Amino acid sequence: MHKSRTAEAEPIAFSVPEAAKVSSLGQTSLYKAIKEKKLHAIKYGTRRIIRRIDLEAFLKSLPAS
């Protein structure tokens, strides 16, 4: 039997505001991490795009408290 998909596919990349929302970090913190080369972002036109895999790797690299 074929199952229909009711959920949308997860995005593979985020804008900085979207990445801030899904990660519970502030946009300023994300821009700082990008500037410090701790978080990889792709520049496309005037936008910065953060791939899901890069955001996950950055979050995993943060120290546990």
MODA-V510758 format. One line per field, one symbol per residue. phi: phi as a letter, one per 30 degrees, with the letter a starting at -180 (. if undefined). A space follows every 10 residues. Layout:
BEGIN
phi=???
END
This chain:
BEGIN
phi=.dcdcccddd dcabdddddd ddcicddddd ddddddicbd bccbiccccc dedddddddd ddddc
END
